[in-house]
């Protein structure tokens, strides 16, 4: 099982933080080491946007369809996901434990005229401060944390009642080893070798169990597959490798 063993003191894996901090200057190079994230953006943004609009009764085609919704982007990196969410009208807070990543995110947002609240912080700190958000997003993050259940638990604490948590991550299958490790890192060189550890990938069942333990109910899920002719990532029923999940924090009536 992913992240099995002794429960650590927190969710941050210092080695993983250092790995991504070392690439801080490359977050906004669409042809560099972060190219896969840039290519994934249309699919993951659409998933978040559409489910949020269903919940709040909004038109997903509206340019400001996420207006005034508070979104927390956990493990925001250089802001590749935070910026398009802000452009849809959301009030975005992005947190990352690596100061280098936050600096890169702030600089890019300032150049684009976007008001995003970037902080060098952990999810534990945000939860302890009692902050609540309409949406909490952890995209391509859970496979890098020290303790999956603890991480989801802290994220769930930051979700307002009736709010949503979104996760995009990689399944732990032989197919994901072949494609996400061997193919993406060693053959195609889409990612630096060592970016991912197969044994830390999270199966959909494990992800759902973590959601349930944190008081969240899965309301949507989908796979993401690469379409070679177009060079695009697309939504699919195939969750063998990349997948997305949305979970809701139910409102408890007194």
Secondary structure, 3 states (H helix, E strand, C coil): CCCCCCCCCCCCCHHHHHHHHCCHHHCCCCCCCCHHHHHHHHHHHHHHHHHHHHHHCCCCCCCCCCCCCEEEEECCCCCCCHHHHHHCCCEEEEEECCHHHHHHHHHHHHHCCCCCEEEECCHHHHHHCCCCEEEEEEECCHHHCCCHHHHHHHHHHCEEEEEEEEEEEECCCHHHHHHHHHHHHHHCCCCCCCCCCHHHCCCHHHHHHHHHHCCEEEEEEEEEEEECCCCEEEEECCCCCEEEEEEEECCCCC
